[in-house]
Amino acid sequence: MTEKTQETHQDAEVHVVKPPIYLAIFLTLLALTALTTGISFIDLGVFNAVIALAIACFKASLVVLFFMHLHYSSRLLKLTVAAGIFTFLLLISLTMTDYISRAWGMF
């Protein structure tokens, strides 16, 4: 490695996350998976999918924040992720407005 490369690696921030935090997140993910499985056996009508998706979004947030180290990243990277999520939600909402507005009884 050259000196310039070594300096670049030394300047980068290193976030060491302690194992108990990873263990707590892992156990939380396992508990939420068990909760999703348990709720799937309860008939909540249309809310089954809503609750399952809410739990899945929370689990995805934990993974992104801690296992992908977004929690410790710069504000610019957090803004980039937020912009991606906003774009995703915008596209989903446009898709759902098209889906809801169709006349399904015609065929």
VEXLUM-624522 format. One record per residue (C-alpha): x, y, z; residue in one letter; residue number from 1. Coordinates in pm, 1 decimal, m for minus. Layout:
BEGIN
<east=X; north=Y; up=Z; aa=a; i=NUM> .
...
// end
This chain:
BEGIN
<east=0.0; north=0.0; up=0.0; aa=m; i=1> .
<east=120.9; north=347.9; up=m70.3; aa=t; i=2> .
<east=144.7; north=616.9; up=192.5; aa=e; i=3> .
<east=m145.3; north=808.2; up=42.8; aa=k; i=4> .
<east=m371.1; north=503.2; up=57.8; aa=t; i=5> .
<east=m270.9; north=435.8; up=417.7; aa=q; i=6> .
<east=m350.2; north=795.1; up=512.3; aa=e; i=7> .
<east=m690.5; north=769.1; up=348.1; aa=t; i=8> .
<east=m770.9; north=452.7; up=541.1; aa=h; i=9> .
<east=m655.0; north=607.7; up=866.2; aa=q; i=10> .
<east=m869.7; north=917.6; up=815.8; aa=d; i=11> .
<east=m1187.2; north=715.5; up=768.6; aa=a; i=12> .
<east=m1408.3; north=694.7; up=1073.7; aa=e; i=13> .
<east=m1436.9; north=349.0; up=1221.2; aa=v; i=14> .
<east=m1744.7; north=264.3; up=1424.1; aa=h; i=15> .
<east=m1699.1; north=m31.7; up=1648.7; aa=v; i=16> .
<east=m2032.3; north=m160.7; up=1765.9; aa=v; i=17> .
<east=m2021.3; north=m375.2; up=2075.4; aa=k; i=18> .
<east=m2153.2; north=m732.9; up=2052.3; aa=p; i=19> .
<east=m2435.6; north=m677.5; up=2306.2; aa=p; i=20> .
<east=m2592.3; north=m424.4; up=2068.9; aa=i; i=21> .
<east=m2576.6; north=m672.2; up=1781.2; aa=y; i=22> .
<east=m2719.9; north=m941.5; up=2007.1; aa=l; i=23> .
<east=m3005.7; north=m713.9; up=2117.1; aa=a; i=24> .
<east=m3089.0; north=m625.9; up=1755.2; aa=i; i=25> .
<east=m3071.0; north=m992.9; up=1656.6; aa=f; i=26> .
<east=m3304.2; north=m1096.0; up=1938.3; aa=l; i=27> .
<east=m3542.5; north=m813.2; up=1847.6; aa=t; i=28> .
<east=m3547.6; north=m932.4; up=1486.3; aa=l; i=29> .
<east=m3618.9; north=m1287.4; up=1601.4; aa=l; i=30> .
<east=m3900.9; north=m1167.6; up=1828.3; aa=a; i=31> .
<east=m4054.3; north=m961.6; up=1548.5; aa=l; i=32> .
<east=m4033.5; north=m1261.0; up=1314.3; aa=t; i=33> .
<east=m4214.5; north=m1472.2; up=1573.6; aa=a; i=34> .
<east=m4471.9; north=m1193.8; up=1613.7; aa=l; i=35> .
<east=m4529.8; north=m1182.0; up=1237.8; aa=t; i=36> .
<east=m4574.2; north=m1558.9; up=1229.4; aa=t; i=37> .
<east=m4810.5; north=m1551.7; up=1527.3; aa=g; i=38> .
<east=m5023.6; north=m1273.6; up=1383.6; aa=i; i=39> .
<east=m5056.0; north=m1459.3; up=1054.4; aa=s; i=40> .
<east=m5263.2; north=m1723.1; up=1236.0; aa=f; i=41> .
<east=m5507.6; north=m1461.2; up=1368.2; aa=i; i=42> .
<east=m5782.7; north=m1348.4; up=1130.8; aa=d; i=43> .
<east=m5769.9; north=m969.6; up=1126.1; aa=l; i=44> .
<east=m5923.6; north=m929.1; up=782.5; aa=g; i=45> .
<east=m5747.9; north=m675.0; up=565.9; aa=v; i=46> .
<east=m5527.5; north=m571.2; up=855.7; aa=f; i=47> .
<east=m5320.9; north=m891.9; up=842.8; aa=n; i=48> .
<east=m5120.1; north=m759.7; up=550.7; aa=a; i=49> .
<east=m5099.6; north=m409.3; up=699.5; aa=v; i=50> .
<east=m4960.2; north=m533.1; up=1030.0; aa=i; i=51> .
<east=m4720.6; north=m775.5; up=860.7; aa=a; i=52> .
<east=m4588.4; north=m497.2; up=636.5; aa=l; i=53> .
<east=m4551.4; north=m259.2; up=932.4; aa=a; i=54> .
<east=m4347.2; north=m516.9; up=1122.2; aa=i; i=55> .
<east=m4139.4; north=m587.0; up=810.0; aa=a; i=56> .
<east=m4067.7; north=m214.5; up=765.1; aa=c; i=57> .
<east=m3957.8; north=m186.9; up=1127.6; aa=f; i=58> .
<east=m3729.6; north=m489.7; up=1087.6; aa=k; i=59> .
<east=m3582.5; north=m344.7; up=767.7; aa=a; i=60> .
<east=m3518.2; north=m17.4; up=949.9; aa=s; i=61> .
<east=m3326.7; north=m199.0; up=1223.3; aa=l; i=62> .
<east=m3114.4; north=m380.9; up=966.8; aa=v; i=63> .
<east=m3035.6; north=m63.4; up=773.9; aa=v; i=64> .
<east=m2963.7; north=142.9; up=1084.5; aa=l; i=65> .
<east=m2743.1; north=m99.7; up=1274.0; aa=f; i=66> .
<east=m2612.7; north=m378.5; up=1049.4; aa=f; i=67> .
<east=m2552.0; north=m140.8; up=758.3; aa=m; i=68> .
<east=m2424.3; north=131.1; up=999.2; aa=h; i=69> .
<east=m2654.7; north=406.3; up=875.7; aa=l; i=70> .
<east=m2707.1; north=509.8; up=1236.8; aa=h; i=71> .
<east=m2339.9; north=611.3; up=1254.4; aa=y; i=72> .
<east=m2313.3; north=763.4; up=905.2; aa=s; i=73> .
<east=m2302.4; north=1122.1; up=788.3; aa=s; i=74> .
<east=m2610.9; north=1335.9; up=744.9; aa=r; i=75> .
<east=m2560.4; north=1334.8; up=368.7; aa=l; i=76> .
<east=m2585.8; north=956.8; up=353.0; aa=l; i=77> .
<east=m2895.7; north=964.0; up=574.3; aa=k; i=78> .
<east=m3049.1; north=1222.5; up=341.0; aa=l; i=79> .
<east=m2969.8; north=1001.8; up=40.8; aa=t; i=80> .
<east=m3144.1; north=704.6; up=200.7; aa=v; i=81> .
<east=m3442.1; north=923.7; up=294.9; aa=a; i=82> .
<east=m3466.6; north=1046.3; up=m65.9; aa=a; i=83> .
<east=m3468.9; north=685.0; up=m188.3; aa=g; i=84> .
<east=m3742.8; north=593.3; up=57.6; aa=i; i=85> .
<east=m3944.7; north=899.6; up=m43.7; aa=f; i=86> .
<east=m3914.2; north=806.8; up=m412.0; aa=t; i=87> .
<east=m4020.3; north=449.7; up=m334.8; aa=f; i=88> .
<east=m4325.7; north=568.1; up=m139.6; aa=l; i=89> .
<east=m4418.3; north=809.8; up=m417.6; aa=l; i=90> .
<east=m4406.1; north=532.4; up=m678.6; aa=l; i=91> .
<east=m4607.2; north=296.3; up=m458.4; aa=i; i=92> .
<east=m4870.7; north=562.6; up=m392.4; aa=s; i=93> .
<east=m4904.0; north=635.4; up=m764.2; aa=l; i=94> .
<east=m4941.0; north=263.4; up=m832.3; aa=t; i=95> .
<east=m5206.4; north=230.2; up=m562.3; aa=m; i=96> .
<east=m5407.2; north=527.0; up=m694.5; aa=t; i=97> .
<east=m5415.6; north=357.3; up=m1034.7; aa=d; i=98> .
<east=m5514.7; north=26.2; up=m875.7; aa=y; i=99> .
<east=m5793.7; north=181.1; up=m664.7; aa=i; i=100> .
<east=m5937.2; north=388.1; up=m948.5; aa=s; i=101> .
<east=m5999.1; north=96.5; up=m1185.5; aa=r; i=102> .
<east=m6351.9; north=m17.4; up=m1255.5; aa=a; i=103> .
<east=m6320.7; north=m385.7; up=m1163.2; aa=w; i=104> .
<east=m6690.9; north=m462.6; up=m1205.4; aa=g; i=105> .
<east=m6689.2; north=m399.5; up=m1581.4; aa=m; i=106> .
<east=m6537.8; north=m732.6; up=m1678.1; aa=f; i=107> .
// end
